[in-house]
Amino acid sequence: MQQWVLANPGCLVLPRTLVNRVEASIGESLHADDHGEYWFSGEELVFLKARRRAQELGGYSADGQGSIRWDDHAEMLDR
């Protein structure tokens, strides 16, 4: 699922099949629309774009090694 999201950075909607997988794994509802799709919020889209860009630039890690600061690359997030 993570790979699909990172491989489709322009996507604004999580398809129903992936919504079903996420909901089954977390045991909670994602508040999908009438078609079973989940629309990403603006905040989620910024996060996903940053993760995608970090992956392209050499990876991302939670401990700060190889991570990218938000303010250093704000222009990339607007693409």
N, CA, C and O atoms as a Tinker XYZ file with bonds, in Angstrom:
   316  protein
     1  N      0.821000   -1.171000    0.000000    73     2
     2  CA     0.000000    0.000000    0.000000    64     1     3
     3  C      0.874000    1.246000    0.000000    63     2     4     5
     4  O      0.651000    2.164000   -0.789000    81     3
     5  N      1.857000    1.280000    0.875000    73     3     6
     6  CA     2.768000    2.426000    0.938000    64     5     7
     7  C      3.438000    2.662000   -0.406000    63     6     8     9
     8  O      3.557000    3.802000   -0.856000    81     7
     9  N      3.871000    1.591000   -1.040000    73     7    10
    10  CA     4.543000    1.723000   -2.331000    64     9    11
    11  C      3.605000    2.303000   -3.381000    63    10    12    13
    12  O      4.031000    3.104000   -4.213000    81    11
    13  N      2.326000    1.908000   -3.354000    73    11    14
    14  CA     1.370000    2.428000   -4.318000    64    13    15
    15  C      1.215000    3.933000   -4.126000    63    14    16    17
    16  O      1.227000    4.686000   -5.100000    81    15
    17  N      1.070000    4.375000   -2.888000    73    15    18
    18  CA     0.885000    5.797000   -2.604000    64    17    19
    19  C      2.104000    6.584000   -3.059000    63    18    20    21
    20  O      1.961000    7.638000   -3.679000    81    19
    21  N      3.299000    6.090000   -2.764000    73    19    22
    22  CA     4.514000    6.796000   -3.169000    64    21    23
    23  C      4.723000    6.759000   -4.679000    63    22    24    25
    24  O      5.318000    7.676000   -5.246000    81    23
    25  N      4.240000    5.708000   -5.330000    73    23    26
    26  CA     4.398000    5.581000   -6.779000    64    25    27
    27  C      3.363000    6.400000   -7.547000    63    26    28    29
    28  O      3.500000    6.582000   -8.757000    81    27
    29  N      2.335000    6.894000   -6.868000    73    27    30
    30  CA     1.271000    7.664000   -7.502000    64    29    31
    31  C      1.101000    9.012000   -6.801000    63    30    32    33
    32  O      0.051000    9.277000   -6.216000    81    31
    33  N      2.124000    9.863000   -6.855000    73    31    34
    34  CA     2.104000   11.094000   -6.066000    64    33    35
    35  C      1.053000   12.118000   -6.489000    63    34    36    37
    36  O      0.694000   12.991000   -5.698000    81    35
    37  N      0.567000   12.029000   -7.694000    73    35    38
    38  CA    -0.439000   12.986000   -8.150000    64    37    39
    39  C     -1.854000   12.595000   -7.794000    63    38    40    41
    40  O     -2.797000   13.339000   -8.065000    81    39
    41  N     -2.007000   11.445000   -7.195000    73    39    42
    42  CA    -3.327000   10.931000   -6.858000    64    41    43
    43  C     -3.919000   11.700000   -5.677000    63    42    44    45
    44  O     -3.248000   11.897000   -4.664000    81    43
    45  N     -5.153000   12.126000   -5.805000    73    43    46
    46  CA    -5.844000   12.828000   -4.732000    64    45    47
    47  C     -6.777000   11.915000   -3.962000    63    46    48    49
    48  O     -7.266000   12.260000   -2.886000    81    47
    49  N     -7.018000   10.736000   -4.535000    73    47    50
    50  CA    -7.995000    9.805000   -3.982000    64    49    51
    51  C     -7.365000    8.433000   -3.802000    63    50    52    53
    52  O     -6.654000    7.947000   -4.681000    81    51
    53  N     -7.628000    7.817000   -2.669000    73    51    54
    54  CA    -7.204000    6.445000   -2.436000    64    53    55
    55  C     -8.327000    5.535000   -2.934000    63    54    56    57
    56  O     -9.444000    5.613000   -2.422000    81    55
    57  N     -8.057000    4.670000   -3.923000    73    55    58
    58  CA    -9.099000    3.819000   -4.497000    64    57    59
    59  C     -9.733000    2.876000   -3.463000    63    58    60    61
    60  O     -9.122000    2.516000   -2.457000    81    59
    61  N    -10.960000    2.501000   -3.749000    73    59    62
    62  CA   -11.748000    1.647000   -2.861000    64    61    63
    63  C    -11.018000    0.370000   -2.454000    63    62    64    65
    64  O    -11.089000   -0.035000   -1.294000    81    63
    65  N    -10.319000   -0.269000   -3.390000    73    63    66
    66  CA    -9.622000   -1.518000   -3.047000    64    65    67
    67  C     -8.552000   -1.292000   -1.986000    63    66    68    69
    68  O     -8.361000   -2.130000   -1.105000    81    67
    69  N     -7.853000   -0.160000   -2.069000    73    67    70
    70  CA    -6.838000    0.149000   -1.064000    64    69    71
    71  C     -7.470000    0.623000    0.238000    63    70    72    73
    72  O     -6.953000    0.338000    1.318000    81    71
    73  N     -8.579000    1.342000    0.145000    73    71    74
    74  CA    -9.310000    1.744000    1.347000    64    73    75
    75  C     -9.701000    0.498000    2.133000    63    74    76    77
    76  O     -9.536000    0.448000    3.352000    81    75
    77  N    -10.222000   -0.512000    1.429000    73    75    78
    78  CA   -10.624000   -1.756000    2.091000    64    77    79
    79  C     -9.449000   -2.427000    2.789000    63    78    80    81
    80  O     -9.596000   -2.930000    3.903000    81    79
    81  N     -8.289000   -2.440000    2.148000    73    79    82
    82  CA    -7.099000   -3.059000    2.757000    64    81    83
    83  C     -6.644000   -2.302000    3.997000    63    82    84    85
    84  O     -6.299000   -2.909000    5.012000    81    83
    85  N     -6.644000   -0.974000    3.912000    73    83    86
    86  CA    -6.223000   -0.159000    5.052000    64    85    87
    87  C     -7.184000   -0.355000    6.212000    63    86    88    89
    88  O     -6.758000   -0.579000    7.344000    81    87
    89  N     -8.472000   -0.271000    5.936000    73    87    90
    90  CA    -9.466000   -0.426000    6.995000    64    89    91
    91  C     -9.371000   -1.792000    7.663000    63    90    92    93
    92  O     -9.508000   -1.904000    8.882000    81    91
    93  N     -9.137000   -2.828000    6.863000    73    91    94
    94  CA    -9.000000   -4.175000    7.429000    64    93    95
    95  C     -7.769000   -4.277000    8.316000    63    94    96    97
    96  O     -7.797000   -4.964000    9.337000    81    95
    97  N     -6.690000   -3.603000    7.938000    73    95    98
    98  CA    -5.449000   -3.725000    8.719000    64    97    99
    99  C     -5.469000   -2.879000    9.991000    63    98   100   101
   100  O     -4.858000   -3.260000   10.989000    81    99
   101  N     -6.164000   -1.730000    9.972000    73    99   102
   102  CA    -6.178000   -0.873000   11.166000    64   101   103
   103  C     -7.437000   -1.064000   12.011000    63   102   104   105
   104  O     -7.486000   -0.627000   13.161000    81   103
   105  N     -8.440000   -1.708000   11.452000    73   103   106
   106  CA    -9.669000   -1.960000   12.194000    64   105   107
   107  C    -10.526000   -0.730000   12.411000    63   106   108   109
   108  O    -11.354000   -0.704000   13.322000    81   107
   109  N    -10.339000    0.291000   11.587000    73   107   110
   110  CA   -11.113000    1.535000   11.680000    64   109   111
   111  C    -11.569000    1.968000   10.299000    63   110   112   113
   112  O    -11.019000    1.537000    9.286000    81   111
   113  N    -12.580000    2.823000   10.269000    73   111   114
   114  CA   -13.082000    3.362000    9.015000    64   113   115
   115  C    -12.283000    4.606000    8.618000    63   114   116   117
   116  O    -11.904000    5.406000    9.474000    81   115
   117  N    -12.032000    4.763000    7.325000    73   115   118
   118  CA   -11.342000    5.945000    6.816000    64   117   119
   119  C    -12.314000    7.039000    6.384000    63   118   120   121
   120  O    -11.891000    8.056000    5.835000    81   119
   121  N    -13.603000    6.844000    6.622000    73   119   122
   122  CA   -14.619000    7.820000    6.229000    64   121   123
   123  C    -14.587000    8.042000    4.719000    63   122   124   125
   124  O    -14.437000    9.166000    4.240000    81   123
   125  N    -14.731000    6.950000    3.989000    73   123   126
   126  CA   -14.742000    7.001000    2.532000    64   125   127
   127  C    -16.030000    7.659000    2.036000    63   126   128   129
   128  O    -17.023000    7.741000    2.758000    81   127
   129  N    -15.988000    8.125000    0.788000    73   127   130
   130  CA   -17.174000    8.738000    0.197000    64   129   131
   131  C    -18.165000    7.664000   -0.244000    63   130   132   133
   132  O    -17.971000    6.483000    0.046000    81   131
   133  N    -19.224000    8.068000   -0.942000    73   131   134
   134  CA   -20.272000    7.140000   -1.370000    64   133   135
   135  C    -19.765000    6.068000   -2.324000    63   134   136   137
   136  O    -20.400000    5.024000   -2.469000    81   135
   137  N    -18.633000    6.310000   -2.976000    73   135   138
   138  CA   -18.059000    5.351000   -3.920000    64   137   139
   139  C    -17.003000    4.463000   -3.270000    63   138   140   141
   140  O    -16.395000    3.629000   -3.941000    81   139
   141  N    -16.780000    4.637000   -1.969000    73   139   142
   142  CA   -15.790000    3.838000   -1.260000    64   141   143
   143  C    -14.377000    4.366000   -1.396000    63   142   144   145
   144  O    -13.421000    3.690000   -1.016000    81   143
   145  N    -14.233000    5.568000   -1.934000    73   143   146
   146  CA   -12.909000    6.172000   -2.114000    64   145   147
   147  C    -12.625000    7.140000   -0.959000    63   146   148   149
   148  O    -13.540000    7.713000   -0.366000    81   147
   149  N    -11.344000    7.303000   -0.662000    73   147   150
   150  CA   -10.927000    8.217000    0.395000    64   149   151
   151  C    -10.162000    9.368000   -0.236000    63   150   152   153
   152  O     -9.160000    9.149000   -0.917000    81   151
   153  N    -10.624000   10.592000   -0.015000    73   151   154
   154  CA    -9.961000   11.781000   -0.542000    64   153   155
   155  C     -8.930000   12.256000    0.464000    63   154   156   157
   156  O     -9.252000   12.473000    1.632000    81   155
   157  N     -7.684000   12.421000    0.015000    73   155   158
   158  CA    -6.622000   12.906000    0.886000    64   157   159
   159  C     -6.863000   14.367000    1.246000    63   158   160   161
   160  O     -7.313000   15.154000    0.413000    81   159
   161  N     -6.564000   14.718000    2.475000    73   159   162
   162  CA    -6.647000   16.120000    2.899000    64   161   163
   163  C     -5.423000   16.859000    2.364000    63   162   164   165
   164  O     -4.461000   16.233000    1.918000    81   163
   165  N     -5.462000   18.171000    2.409000    73   163   166
   166  CA    -4.318000   18.967000    1.981000    64   165   167
   167  C     -3.075000   18.639000    2.778000    63   166   168   169
   168  O     -1.977000   18.561000    2.229000    81   167
   169  N     -3.251000   18.446000    4.076000    73   167   170
   170  CA    -2.134000   18.107000    4.954000    64   169   171
   171  C     -1.530000   16.743000    4.584000    63   170   172   173
   172  O     -0.310000   16.578000    4.580000    81   171
   173  N     -2.388000   15.780000    4.277000    73   171   174
   174  CA    -1.904000   14.458000    3.875000    64   173   175
   175  C     -1.159000   14.525000    2.548000    63   174   176   177
   176  O     -0.149000   13.845000    2.367000    81   175
   177  N     -1.652000   15.340000    1.620000    73   175   178
   178  CA    -0.981000   15.471000    0.325000    64   177   179
   179  C      0.400000   16.092000    0.472000    63   178   180   181
   180  O      1.344000   15.656000   -0.187000    81   179
   181  N      0.534000   17.101000    1.323000    73   179   182
   182  CA     1.846000   17.709000    1.567000    64   181   183
   183  C      2.794000   16.665000    2.131000    63   182   184   185
   184  O      3.941000   16.565000    1.696000    81   183
   185  N      2.324000   15.886000    3.096000    73   183   186
   186  CA     3.149000   14.841000    3.696000    64   185   187
   187  C      3.572000   13.808000    2.653000    63   186   188   189
   188  O      4.745000   13.438000    2.592000    81   187
   189  N      2.632000   13.342000    1.836000    73   187   190
   190  CA     2.941000   12.316000    0.832000    64   189   191
   191  C      3.925000   12.829000   -0.213000    63   190   192   193
   192  O      4.827000   12.103000   -0.630000    81   191
   193  N      3.750000   14.088000   -0.638000    73   191   194
   194  CA     4.680000   14.669000   -1.611000    64   193   195
   195  C      6.079000   14.797000   -1.017000    63   194   196   197
   196  O      7.074000   14.556000   -1.701000    81   195
   197  N      6.151000   15.177000    0.253000    73   195   198
   198  CA     7.452000   15.293000    0.913000    64   197   199
   199  C      8.118000   13.932000    1.036000    63   198   200   201
   200  O      9.324000   13.820000    0.815000    81   199
   201  N      7.365000   12.901000    1.380000    73   199   202
   202  CA     7.920000   11.552000    1.490000    64   201   203
   203  C      8.412000   11.061000    0.138000    63   202   204   205
   204  O      9.476000   10.448000    0.045000    81   203
   205  N      7.648000   11.327000   -0.897000    73   203   206
   206  CA     8.042000   10.915000   -2.247000    64   205   207
   207  C      9.348000   11.614000   -2.646000    63   206   208   209
   208  O     10.267000   10.978000   -3.161000    81   207
   209  N      9.416000   12.902000   -2.407000    73   207   210
   210  CA    10.611000   13.660000   -2.773000    64   209   211
   211  C     11.814000   13.200000   -1.959000    63   210   212   213
   212  O     12.916000   13.078000   -2.494000    81   211
   213  N     11.611000   12.944000   -0.676000    73   211   214
   214  CA    12.694000   12.458000    0.171000    64   213   215
   215  C     13.204000   11.121000   -0.343000    63   214   216   217
   216  O     14.410000   10.870000   -0.339000    81   215
   217  N     12.301000   10.272000   -0.779000    73   215   218
   218  CA    12.685000    8.963000   -1.319000    64   217   219
   219  C     13.525000    9.146000   -2.586000    63   218   220   221
   220  O     14.513000    8.439000   -2.782000    81   219
   221  N     13.136000   10.085000   -3.437000    73   219   222
   222  CA    13.878000   10.341000   -4.673000    64   221   223
   223  C     15.266000   10.904000   -4.392000    63   222   224   225
   224  O     16.201000   10.652000   -5.151000    81   223
   225  N     15.407000   11.664000   -3.310000    73   223   226
   226  CA    16.673000   12.306000   -2.986000    64   225   227
   227  C     17.579000   11.462000   -2.099000    63   226   228   229
   228  O     18.613000   11.944000   -1.635000    81   227
   229  N     17.211000   10.236000   -1.863000    73   227   230
   230  CA    18.105000    9.372000   -1.105000    64   229   231
   231  C     17.529000    8.772000    0.142000    63   230   232   233
   232  O     18.256000    8.207000    0.959000    81   231
   233  N     16.248000    8.884000    0.299000    73   231   234
   234  CA    15.623000    8.187000    1.410000    64   233   235
   235  C     15.187000    9.080000    2.540000    63   234   236   237
   236  O     15.505000   10.268000    2.597000    81   235
   237  N     14.463000    8.480000    3.417000    73   235   238
   238  CA    13.900000    9.152000    4.581000    64   237   239
   239  C     14.072000    8.236000    5.773000    63   238   240   241
   240  O     13.889000    7.024000    5.666000    81   239
   241  N     14.420000    8.808000    6.894000    73   239   242
   242  CA    14.484000    7.999000    8.109000    64   241   243
   243  C     13.983000    8.821000    9.281000    63   242   244   245
   244  O     14.187000   10.034000    9.329000    81   243
   245  N     13.341000    8.174000   10.208000    73   243   246
   246  CA    12.746000    8.860000   11.348000    64   245   247
   247  C     13.797000    9.434000   12.292000    63   246   248   249
   248  O     13.499000   10.357000   13.050000    81   247
   249  N     15.019000    8.908000   12.262000    73   247   250
   250  CA    16.037000    9.370000   13.202000    64   249   251
   251  C     16.776000   10.615000   12.711000    63   250   252   253
   252  O     17.705000   11.085000   13.368000    81   251
   253  N     16.366000   11.149000   11.555000    73   251   254
   254  CA    16.984000   12.369000   11.054000    64   253   255
   255  C     18.142000   12.119000   10.099000    63   254   256   257
   256  O     18.594000   13.059000    9.445000    81   255
   257  N     18.629000   10.920000    9.992000    73   255   258
   258  CA    19.711000   10.618000    9.053000    64   257   259
   259  C     19.131000   10.547000    7.646000    63   258   260   261
   260  O     18.311000    9.681000    7.341000    81   259
   261  N     19.563000   11.459000    6.806000    73   259   262
   262  CA    19.066000   11.484000    5.434000    64   261   263
   263  C     17.693000   12.116000    5.295000    63   262   264   265
   264  O     17.097000   12.059000    4.220000    81   263
   265  N     17.183000   12.712000    6.350000    73   263   266
   266  CA    15.855000   13.318000    6.271000    64   265   267
   267  C     15.952000   14.696000    5.622000    63   266   268   269
   268  O     17.039000   15.252000    5.467000    81   267
   269  N     14.819000   15.222000    5.254000    73   267   270
   270  CA    14.749000   16.502000    4.578000    64   269   271
   271  C     13.902000   17.448000    5.411000    63   270   272   273
   272  O     12.815000   17.084000    5.859000    81   271
   273  N     14.400000   18.667000    5.619000    73   271   274
   274  CA    13.635000   19.655000    6.377000    64   273   275
   275  C     12.564000   20.248000    5.477000    63   274   276   277
   276  O     12.801000   20.490000    4.294000    81   275
   277  N     11.384000   20.481000    6.041000    73   275   278
   278  CA    10.262000   21.011000    5.274000    64   277   279
   279  C     10.593000   22.348000    4.628000    63   278   280   281
   280  O     10.325000   22.538000    3.442000    81   279
   281  N     11.171000   23.277000    5.382000    73   279   282
   282  CA    11.400000   24.619000    4.867000    64   281   283
   283  C     12.466000   24.667000    3.775000    63   282   284   285
   284  O     12.446000   25.574000    2.944000    81   283
   285  N     13.387000   23.722000    3.759000    73   283   286
   286  CA    14.431000   23.699000    2.736000    64   285   287
   287  C     13.889000   23.349000    1.355000    63   286   288   289
   288  O     14.502000   23.691000    0.344000    81   287
   289  N     12.759000   22.676000    1.306000    73   287   290
   290  CA    12.251000   22.164000    0.034000    64   289   291
   291  C     10.784000   22.505000   -0.196000    63   290   292   293
   292  O     10.073000   21.764000   -0.874000    81   291
   293  N     10.336000   23.602000    0.355000    73   291   294
   294  CA     8.931000   23.976000    0.230000    64   293   295
   295  C      8.508000   24.125000   -1.225000    63   294   296   297
   296  O      7.386000   23.762000   -1.579000    81   295
   297  N      9.387000   24.654000   -2.078000    73   295   298
   298  CA     9.025000   24.835000   -3.466000    64   297   299
   299  C      8.731000   23.509000   -4.169000    63   298   300   301
   300  O      7.913000   23.468000   -5.088000    81   299
   301  N      9.376000   22.447000   -3.755000    73   299   302
   302  CA     9.129000   21.136000   -4.361000    64   301   303
   303  C      7.769000   20.602000   -3.985000    63   302   304   305
   304  O      7.163000   19.863000   -4.762000    81   303
   305  N      7.273000   20.954000   -2.814000    73   303   306
   306  CA     5.979000   20.438000   -2.352000    64   305   307
   307  C      4.818000   21.050000   -3.107000    63   306   308   309
   308  O      3.714000   20.505000   -3.091000    81   307
   309  N      5.046000   22.162000   -3.761000    73   307   310
   310  CA     3.977000   22.842000   -4.485000    64   309   311
   311  C      3.758000   22.303000   -5.887000    63   310   312   313
   312  O      2.838000   22.741000   -6.578000    81   311
   313  N      4.570000   21.378000   -6.313000    73   311   314
   314  CA     4.435000   20.823000   -7.678000    64   313   315
   315  C      3.188000   20.000000   -7.818000    63   314   316
   316  O      2.920000   19.463000   -8.892000    81   315
